[in-house]
C-alpha cells in the first residue's frame, strides 16, 4: 500500500501542511477542516499546546469545532453514544493523576 494514498498517510500530510504553514505565519487556520482523524488531531493538539503563542483560526463546522475543543482543551464528553477523552499530560503527582483519571473510572464499569 502506498503510504500517501492511505488515510493515515493523507491525515499525516494534512497535519504537516498545517504545522508548516503555522510555523511560517504564526497562525494555524483550521477553518477549512471538515473532520479530524485521531491520527492528525493527536499531533496537532500536541503542537498547539507546545506553541501557546500560535493564533488559531477555529474550524467553521460546529461539530468539528466541538470535537476539537474536547480533545485539545481538556474537556471530557461521555454520553451513551460516544466518549471522547482529551489530550492531557499525565502528572507525576499521584493525587493530581487520580483527578485526571477520575472521569475514566466512572465509565469503566460500562465496558467491563
N, C-alpha and C positions, 0 to 999 in steps of 0.2 A: 504494500500500500504506500502510495506517495504521501509523505507527511503533510505537505502543503494542501493537498486535496482532502485530507481528513478533517473532521470537525475540530478535533483537538489542535491540529496544526493551524487551521484557519483562525481559531479563537486566540491562540498564542500570538499569531501575527497581528491580530487586531489589538491585543494588549501592547505589543511592541510599537505599533504605529502611534497609539495613544501616548505611550510613555515618551517616545522620541519627540513627538510634536510638543508635548508639555515641557520637556526639558529645553526646547528651543524658545518657546513663547512664554513660559511661566504660567500657562493656563491649560487646564485639561477640559476639553469640550466633549462632554458626554451626551449632548443634546440629540445627536443622531442615532444613538444606540437604541435598538428596539428589543434587545434581550441580552442578558448576561448568562453565560455558562459559568459554572463554578471554576472551570479551568482558566477563565480570563478574569473573573472577579476576584479570586484569591490574590493573584499577584498585583492586580490593580489596587485592591484595598490596602495591601502592604505598602505599595509605592506611595499611595496618597497619605497614609499615616506617617511614612518616613519623610514626607515633603509637606509639612504643615503650612508653608507659605504659598503653596500652589493654589491658584484661583481655579475653582471648579465650576463649570457650567453644567448643571444637573441634567439628567435625562428628561426629555419632554414628555415621554409616555409615562403616565402616572403609575401604572403597575410596575414598570421598570424602576422608576424613582423609588417606589415603596420598597421593592426588593433591595435596591442599592443601599437605602438608608438602614434597613435591618442589618445587612451584612457589614457595612462599613462603620456604622455609628454605635455598634454595640447594643442594639435593641433586640429583644427576643420576641419571636412570634411563635405561639403554639396554639393551634386550633385543631379540631377533629380531622380536617382535611389536609393540613400541612404544618410543618415545623421548620423554621429557619433558625440556624444557630449563627450568631455573628462572629466575625473575626475578632478575636481578643488575644491579648498577650497573657499567658498564664503566669501569675506571680509566684515567686519563690516562697513567700509567706503563706503558711498553711491556712490561716484564718481567711486571708484575702482570697485564696484559691477556692476555698469552700463556698464563699459568697458568689463567686463566678459560676461554680458548678451547680449551685442550688436549683436553678430552673431545670437543669437536666435531670436531677433526681426526681422531680415531680412528674416528669413524663416517662421515666424509666419503666414504671410498672405497666404502662400501656403496651410495651414492646417485649416484655418477658413472658 
